[in-house]
Amino acid sequence: MKLKFAVAIAITLAAFACGIAQANGASLSDFANFAGRVVNAPPVPAAASSAVAPAMKDWTIMVYGVYPKRDTASVGFPACAVTDAGCSLEDAGSPANLNIVGQTYCFKAPEYSEYDCTRYAVTKSSPYEVSKFKVDETSADLGRYTSAVDFIKWARTNFPAKKYALFMYGEGSGWKNVQQTTQKGMMYNDDTGHHISTMELRKIFEEAGRVNIFLTHSCKMQMAEVAFEMRGYVDIMFGSEEITVADLAEVAALVQTLGAQPNAEPAVFVPAVLKASKMKYSRANELNFHKLLDVGNTFSALNLTVSDEFAARVREWAKLVINKANECDAVDYAINNVLRFAPDGGIPNPPGPYNFTYANFSDLYNFVELVGAKAKNAAVKAKSVELESFIANKLVIGHHGAFQSKHGDYAANSHGISIEMIPRQPNPKPSPLVSSYRESSIFPTVSGWANFLDWAQQCHAAHNSAAVDR
């Protein structure tokens, strides 16, 4: 079946009209033979005996996404992720050595008695040809992690490849597993009330198999607590510390780069993806999107092969700061001055400035940097520099921070990975959590960060009390 794509987003072509942006840090070369890391997927059902065995390609790019309501007038979903050039994939086409498959928001429209849910496969690049596959209702709820597992297994069976990349988009809230409020959990489905928690995100890969690249456009998901759950199942994770705009500019960049160089190392495709992202957000800024919300934006690539070392280094740093006397001043200073990202509550309605006083996600590098700068103990200063270097040169293998709002300079102070933080003041209307921070993932315990925050809270409270007394 041939499907004529609609008008493309201009930013995708513009993103490749200029030179490749320089990736942050020198760690891209640390990936030993990334191109040779062929994925060994768990067993999946064999294709029907009457079918011709599918050809093995270099890459399969999987696109999986949901928006909370079917609102094609405002966001162009559900079908645009694969079939609409408004999401940029028409420019990328489908190179002969790549598979491009997708499943987007499955909705139950009033005029239908059952879910309308379709999977897509871009089978030819020019003229564009798309095959459609009907999905039954058991796999239609994209707010359930089991639906993602079913989709990935389907893709592996019918479109096998040496390596895999998964792109997921939908509303996100970092590590938080929230009840149904204005603040949505990852992959939130308003039709069913379901969403994918941090723990369930890991289950997707445990049950469907590891991928080489994981890219998400769910807001605020590029944080330590989420990334650590991907260890062992993902090599490189792309995402944003902040609110993000969902389209496929970055995926199109990945398709174009891997289509031309299927054995490309991260030193090639990471800068290409980041460049496309930065061009996209520059365009969003011109359209007043981020100025309207008074936030900046970030996008980064994480090397998750060093996840265990990362958690160990955070634990060493946190333990040292707690055990050294007289560092409460430095920690309180960092709490009050660290770059923070959009707080709970979703996009303000009507759109307007956020109150970042209540925000409890902050840039990890920037926080450690501020503590080190004000620390009185030489060992704390030295350990802070060590952790900063590890983040910049080993963990974060590329990032951009764009725009400056009254809440901080994102270009100067964002470094690609966020973490849970003590708010400057308690949020009077916090999101009702289904699970606590300690229960959200294993990172708070393994890294010692939950204990550090308990101690930091006491420091911050003591300083606030002293300020009131004066």
Helices and strands as residue ranges (DSSP letters): H 10-15, G 27-30, G 34-36, E 57-65, H 72-75, H 80-83, G 85-87, H 89-92, E 98-103, E 118-124, E 129-134, G 137-139, H 145-158, E 161-169, E 186-189, E 194-196, H 198-208, E 211-216, H 224-227, G 228-230, E 234-239, H 249-260, H 266-286, H 289-293, E 297-303, G 304-306, H 307-323, H 328-337, G 356-358, E 361-363, H 364-374, H 378-390, I 391-395, E 396-402, E 404-405, E 408-409, H 410-413, E 418-420, H 437-440, H 443-446, H 449-469
